[in-house]
């Protein structure tokens, strides 16, 4: 959105000046009435098992150290509202993190490699784009396609062609399935350090504007925490490894994997049989406000008993990231047909109980006040 990013931009500048050692070759320039935010964001790495993100594999390392930021300007020092995380005018997040995109680690040209329109890295940031609706101004937009999932017959026996080689290079004992996936997200803090998403008990979830521009089956909104996310030292992730991944002895056929088993909420296509007034996608091309309360998220529906036994309780005071994930629900989910996606995001905010009760934020009133992580959202 136009004209709301000044305070955030200035706040991030202060943050970056205190972390200038991380900038390396990127330029941080301060001009009169203008700021250039550099460093933050990153590529992610993705997949899953037991049938894809209907299974348990590698959701990768979205977030980390790099990404060139956007440019904004203003002549006043605005008071920063930390609950307004992003207005779409920059790749920076008001709490200190950055937007990024990710795909799986399958080789380009592989029948199991997803594509995405903006590929971020340690030095390439996510760029805002001007939306066709002038009331939204700049937004964060990505598009691409997801191929059908890896065959379970190969995943279950840990066929070498299904193993995520990126994660195996980082964690040599890992045997994480590299399911096709792609998405967009952000880390709350620089280097994905844990963040209190409640603000000391003030906030109970997030709300955001989203537009899908093609027919889509589902957008999953995930909230990684320590114990469900795997730190990537290549991006200097600032949280300890507390999750379990598949190995030669802990296999998809008999074991479980808490790494990448993010608590999440699904937003479903109209007429899919899974949606209601608070989790149904608007018609393609239409903006809509969506709400994800901490009480609405739940473990993924692919998680088997072994995985569920490994999962920590969902703790919104230890949030690492938020991601909007696109992938095939199962090998048979779309009869072997790939799925396209085109998603735009704007006006992402942390919300209080009072704000959650405001119909404009489209939150489910029956979930307000319930325990975090107690949802049934897929």
C-alpha positions as CSV (number, residue, x, y, z in Angstrom):
1,X,0.0,0.0,0.0
2,X,1.2,3.5,-0.8
3,X,2.5,5.9,1.8
4,X,2.6,3.8,5.0
5,X,6.1,2.5,5.0
6,X,8.2,5.5,6.1
7,X,8.4,4.7,9.8
8,X,9.2,1.1,9.1
9,X,11.8,2.1,6.6
10,X,13.5,4.4,9.1
11,X,13.2,1.7,11.8
12,X,14.8,-0.9,9.6
13,X,17.6,1.6,8.7
14,X,18.5,1.9,12.4
15,X,18.4,-1.9,12.7
16,X,20.6,-2.4,9.6
17,X,23.1,0.2,10.9
18,X,23.6,-1.8,14.0
19,X,24.1,-5.0,11.9
20,X,26.2,-3.5,9.2
21,X,28.7,-6.3,9.5
22,X,26.1,-8.5,7.7
23,X,25.8,-6.3,4.7
24,X,29.1,-7.3,3.1
25,X,29.1,-6.1,-0.5
26,X,25.6,-4.7,-0.4
27,X,25.3,-0.9,-0.2
28,X,23.4,0.8,2.5
29,X,22.9,4.4,1.4
30,X,21.1,7.2,3.4
31,X,20.0,10.1,1.2
32,X,18.0,13.2,2.2
33,X,14.3,12.1,2.5
34,X,15.2,8.7,1.2
35,X,16.3,5.3,2.6
36,X,17.6,2.2,0.9
37,X,17.2,-0.9,3.0
38,X,19.6,-3.7,2.2
39,X,20.3,-7.2,3.5
40,X,17.7,-9.7,4.8
41,X,15.3,-12.2,3.2
42,X,16.5,-15.4,1.4
43,X,15.8,-18.3,-0.7
44,X,14.1,-21.2,0.9
45,X,14.3,-24.9,0.5
46,X,11.2,-27.2,0.4
47,X,9.6,-30.6,0.2
48,X,7.9,-33.2,2.4
49,X,7.0,-36.9,2.9
50,X,4.3,-39.5,3.3
51,X,2.7,-37.9,0.3
52,X,4.2,-34.5,0.1
53,X,3.1,-31.8,2.4
54,X,0.6,-34.4,2.9
55,X,3.6,-36.3,4.3
56,X,6.5,-34.7,6.1
57,X,9.6,-33.6,4.2
58,X,11.7,-30.5,3.8
59,X,10.1,-27.1,4.0
60,X,13.6,-25.7,3.7
61,X,15.0,-22.6,5.2
62,X,12.9,-19.6,4.1
63,X,14.6,-16.6,5.6
64,X,18.1,-15.8,6.6
65,X,20.7,-13.3,5.7
66,X,20.3,-11.5,2.5
67,X,18.0,-9.6,0.1
68,X,18.1,-6.2,-1.3
69,X,15.3,-4.1,0.0
70,X,12.9,-1.6,-1.4
71,X,13.1,2.2,-1.5
72,X,10.8,4.6,0.1
73,X,11.0,8.3,1.0
74,X,9.4,10.9,3.3
75,X,10.2,14.1,5.0
76,X,8.9,13.3,8.5
77,X,9.9,10.8,11.2
78,X,6.8,8.7,11.6
79,X,5.9,6.8,14.8
80,X,6.3,3.1,14.1
81,X,3.4,0.8,14.8
82,X,5.0,-2.6,15.3
83,X,1.8,-4.4,14.7
84,X,1.8,-3.3,11.1
85,X,4.3,-5.8,9.7
86,X,4.1,-4.9,6.0
87,X,2.3,-2.6,3.7
88,X,3.7,-4.0,0.5
89,X,6.1,-1.1,-0.3
90,X,9.3,-2.9,0.8
91,X,10.7,-6.3,1.4
92,X,11.4,-5.3,5.0
93,X,9.2,-6.3,8.0
94,X,8.6,-3.8,10.8
95,X,9.8,-6.3,13.4
96,X,13.3,-6.6,11.8
97,X,12.9,-9.4,9.3
98,X,12.4,-9.6,5.5
99,X,10.2,-11.1,2.8
100,X,11.5,-14.0,0.7
101,X,10.4,-16.7,-1.7
102,X,11.3,-20.4,-1.9
103,X,11.0,-23.5,-4.0
104,X,12.0,-27.1,-3.5
105,X,15.6,-28.2,-4.1
106,X,14.8,-30.5,-7.1
107,X,17.0,-29.6,-10.1
108,X,15.6,-27.2,-12.6
109,X,14.0,-29.2,-15.4
110,X,13.1,-32.0,-13.0
111,X,9.5,-33.2,-13.3
112,X,9.3,-32.5,-9.5
113,X,10.7,-29.0,-9.4
114,X,8.3,-26.1,-8.7
115,X,8.8,-22.7,-10.2
116,X,8.2,-19.2,-8.8
117,X,8.3,-15.8,-10.5
118,X,10.5,-13.9,-8.1
119,X,13.4,-16.0,-6.9
120,X,15.1,-14.4,-3.8
121,X,18.6,-15.1,-2.5
122,X,21.1,-13.7,-0.1
123,X,21.7,-10.8,-2.5
124,X,18.4,-10.7,-4.5
125,X,15.4,-9.3,-2.6
126,X,11.7,-9.5,-3.2
127,X,10.6,-6.5,-5.2
128,X,7.2,-4.9,-4.6
129,X,4.9,-4.7,-7.7
130,X,2.2,-2.2,-8.5
131,X,-1.2,-3.8,-8.3
132,X,-3.9,-3.2,-10.9
133,X,-6.1,-1.9,-8.1
134,X,-4.8,1.6,-7.3
135,X,-6.2,1.4,-3.7
136,X,-3.6,-1.2,-3.0
137,X,-0.7,0.5,-4.6
138,X,2.4,-1.7,-4.2
139,X,2.0,-5.3,-3.1
140,X,4.1,-8.5,-2.8
141,X,3.2,-10.8,-5.7
142,X,4.5,-14.2,-6.9
143,X,3.4,-16.7,-9.5
144,X,4.5,-20.1,-10.7
145,X,3.5,-23.7,-10.9
146,X,3.7,-26.9,-8.7
147,X,4.1,-30.3,-10.3
148,X,2.5,-33.4,-9.0
149,X,4.0,-34.9,-5.8
150,X,6.7,-37.5,-5.6
151,X,5.4,-41.0,-5.8
152,X,4.9,-42.5,-2.4
153,X,6.2,-45.8,-3.6
154,X,9.6,-44.2,-4.1
155,X,9.4,-42.0,-1.0
156,X,8.5,-44.9,1.3
157,X,11.6,-46.8,0.4
158,X,13.8,-43.7,0.4
159,X,14.7,-44.0,-3.2
160,X,17.8,-41.8,-3.8
161,X,16.0,-39.7,-6.4
162,X,13.6,-38.5,-3.7
163,X,16.2,-37.3,-1.1
164,X,16.8,-33.6,-0.6
165,X,20.5,-33.3,-1.4
166,X,20.7,-29.7,-0.1
167,X,19.6,-30.7,3.4
168,X,21.8,-33.8,3.3
169,X,24.8,-31.6,2.7
170,X,23.9,-29.5,5.7
171,X,22.8,-32.5,7.9
172,X,24.7,-35.6,6.6
173,X,22.5,-38.1,8.4
174,X,19.2,-36.6,7.0
175,X,17.1,-38.4,4.4
176,X,14.4,-35.7,3.8
177,X,12.1,-36.2,0.9
178,X,12.3,-33.3,-1.6
179,X,8.6,-32.8,-2.4
180,X,7.6,-30.1,-4.9
181,X,6.6,-26.9,-3.2
182,X,6.9,-23.1,-3.5
183,X,5.8,-20.1,-1.5
184,X,6.3,-16.6,-0.2
185,X,6.9,-15.6,3.4
186,X,9.0,-13.6,5.9
187,X,11.0,-14.0,9.0
188,X,9.9,-11.8,11.9
189,X,13.4,-11.0,12.9
190,X,16.8,-10.8,11.2
191,X,18.3,-14.2,10.8
192,X,15.0,-15.7,11.9
193,X,15.5,-15.3,15.6
194,X,12.4,-16.2,17.6
195,X,9.8,-13.4,18.0
196,X,7.0,-13.0,20.5
197,X,4.0,-12.9,18.2
198,X,1.7,-12.0,21.2
199,X,3.6,-8.8,22.1
200,X,3.4,-9.9,25.7
201,X,-0.2,-11.1,25.4
202,X,-1.5,-8.3,23.2
203,X,-1.8,-9.9,19.8
204,X,-3.7,-13.1,19.0
205,X,-3.0,-13.6,15.3
206,X,-2.4,-11.9,12.0
207,X,-4.7,-10.4,9.3
208,X,-3.7,-9.7,5.7
209,X,-5.1,-8.8,2.3
210,X,-4.7,-11.5,-0.4
211,X,-5.6,-11.8,-4.0
212,X,-5.3,-15.0,-6.1
213,X,-5.4,-14.3,-9.8
214,X,-5.8,-17.9,-11.1
215,X,-8.0,-20.8,-9.9
216,X,-6.3,-22.3,-6.9
217,X,-7.1,-25.2,-4.7
218,X,-5.5,-24.1,-1.4
219,X,-3.2,-21.6,0.1
220,X,-1.7,-22.8,3.4
221,X,-0.6,-20.1,5.9
222,X,2.1,-21.6,8.1
223,X,3.7,-20.4,11.3
224,X,7.1,-22.1,11.9
225,X,8.5,-22.3,15.4
226,X,11.6,-23.9,17.0
227,X,10.8,-27.6,17.1
228,X,9.0,-27.6,13.7
229,X,11.6,-25.7,11.6
230,X,15.1,-26.8,10.7
231,X,17.8,-24.1,11.0
232,X,19.9,-23.5,8.0
233,X,23.5,-22.5,8.9
234,X,24.1,-21.3,5.3
235,X,21.7,-18.4,6.2
236,X,22.9,-18.0,9.8
237,X,19.5,-19.0,11.2
238,X,19.5,-17.8,14.8
239,X,17.6,-20.6,16.5
240,X,18.6,-24.0,17.8
241,X,17.7,-27.3,16.1
242,X,14.9,-28.9,18.1
243,X,13.1,-30.9,15.4
244,X,13.6,-34.4,14.1
245,X,14.0,-35.3,10.5
246,X,13.9,-38.6,8.5
247,X,17.1,-40.6,8.5
248,X,18.1,-44.1,7.3
249,X,16.6,-45.6,10.4
250,X,13.7,-43.1,11.0
251,X,12.0,-43.7,7.6
252,X,8.8,-42.3,6.1
253,X,7.3,-45.8,6.1
254,X,7.7,-46.4,9.8
255,X,8.8,-43.1,11.5
256,X,7.9,-39.4,11.7
257,X,9.4,-36.0,11.1
258,X,8.6,-32.9,13.1
259,X,10.9,-30.7,10.9
260,X,8.6,-28.8,8.5
261,X,5.5,-30.0,10.3
262,X,4.4,-26.4,10.7
263,X,1.2,-25.5,12.4
264,X,-0.9,-23.9,9.7
265,X,-4.3,-22.8,8.5
266,X,-5.7,-23.6,5.1
267,X,-7.6,-21.2,2.9
268,X,-9.6,-23.2,0.4
269,X,-11.3,-22.8,-3.0
270,X,-15.0,-22.0,-2.9
271,X,-17.0,-25.2,-3.4
272,X,-14.1,-27.4,-2.3
273,X,-16.1,-28.7,0.7
274,X,-13.4,-27.6,3.1
275,X,-14.1,-23.9,3.3
276,X,-16.3,-21.7,5.5
277,X,-16.9,-17.9,5.7
278,X,-13.4,-17.4,7.3
279,X,-11.2,-19.7,5.2
280,X,-12.5,-19.5,1.6
281,X,-10.6,-18.0,-1.2
282,X,-12.2,-15.1,-3.0
283,X,-12.9,-15.3,-6.8
284,X,-9.7,-15.0,-8.9
285,X,-8.8,-11.3,-9.3
286,X,-10.6,-10.1,-6.2
287,X,-8.9,-8.9,-3.0
288,X,-10.2,-10.2,0.4
289,X,-9.2,-9.7,4.0
290,X,-8.1,-13.0,5.7
291,X,-7.4,-13.7,9.4
292,X,-5.2,-16.4,11.0
293,X,-5.7,-16.6,14.7
294,X,-3.1,-18.5,16.7
295,X,-6.1,-20.6,18.0
296,X,-6.9,-21.7,14.4
297,X,-3.6,-23.3,13.4
298,X,-3.1,-27.0,13.8
299,X,-0.5,-29.6,12.7
300,X,-0.7,-30.6,9.0
301,X,-3.1,-33.3,8.1
302,X,-0.3,-35.4,6.7
303,X,1.3,-35.8,10.1
304,X,1.1,-39.4,11.3
305,X,1.1,-40.6,14.9
306,X,4.9,-40.7,15.1
307,X,5.1,-37.1,13.8
308,X,2.4,-35.9,16.2
309,X,4.2,-37.4,19.1
310,X,7.3,-35.4,18.2
311,X,5.6,-32.0,17.8
312,X,5.9,-29.4,20.5
313,X,2.8,-27.4,21.5
314,X,2.3,-24.4,19.3
315,X,3.9,-21.4,21.1
316,X,3.1,-18.0,19.4
317,X,5.7,-16.3,21.7
318,X,8.4,-18.2,19.7
319,X,7.4,-17.5,16.1
320,X,10.1,-17.6,13.5
321,X,8.3,-16.9,10.2
322,X,5.0,-16.8,8.4
323,X,4.7,-18.4,5.0
324,X,2.1,-18.7,2.3
325,X,2.7,-22.2,0.9
326,X,1.6,-23.7,-2.4
327,X,2.0,-27.4,-3.2
328,X,0.2,-30.6,-4.3
329,X,-1.8,-32.2,-1.5
330,X,-0.9,-35.7,-2.6
331,X,0.4,-37.6,-5.6
332,X,-3.2,-38.4,-6.7
333,X,-4.6,-35.0,-5.6
334,X,-4.9,-33.6,-9.1
335,X,-4.7,-36.7,-11.2
336,X,-1.0,-36.0,-12.1
337,X,-1.7,-32.5,-13.3
338,X,0.4,-29.6,-12.2
339,X,-1.1,-26.6,-10.4
340,X,-0.5,-22.9,-11.2
341,X,-0.6,-20.2,-8.6
342,X,-0.6,-16.4,-8.6
343,X,-0.8,-14.7,-5.2
344,X,-0.6,-11.1,-4.1
345,X,-0.3,-10.0,-0.5
346,X,-0.7,-6.6,1.2
347,X,-1.3,-5.0,4.6
348,X,-0.1,-7.7,6.9
349,X,-0.7,-6.9,10.6
350,X,-0.6,-8.5,14.0
351,X,-4.1,-8.1,15.6
352,X,-5.5,-7.7,19.1
353,X,-8.7,-9.3,20.4
354,X,-10.6,-6.1,19.7
355,X,-9.3,-6.0,16.2
356,X,-10.2,-9.7,15.7
357,X,-13.8,-8.9,16.7
358,X,-14.0,-6.3,13.9
359,X,-15.8,-7.9,11.0
360,X,-13.5,-6.1,8.6
361,X,-10.7,-8.4,9.6
362,X,-12.8,-11.5,8.8
363,X,-11.8,-13.5,11.9
364,X,-13.8,-16.5,13.1
365,X,-15.5,-15.2,16.3
366,X,-15.8,-18.8,17.6
367,X,-12.0,-19.2,17.7
368,X,-11.3,-16.0,19.6
369,X,-10.0,-16.8,23.1
370,X,-9.3,-20.5,22.5
371,X,-5.9,-22.1,23.1
372,X,-3.1,-21.5,20.5
373,X,-2.6,-24.4,18.1
374,X,-6.0,-26.0,18.9
375,X,-7.5,-25.5,15.4
376,X,-8.6,-28.0,12.8
377,X,-7.4,-26.3,9.7
378,X,-5.6,-29.0,7.8
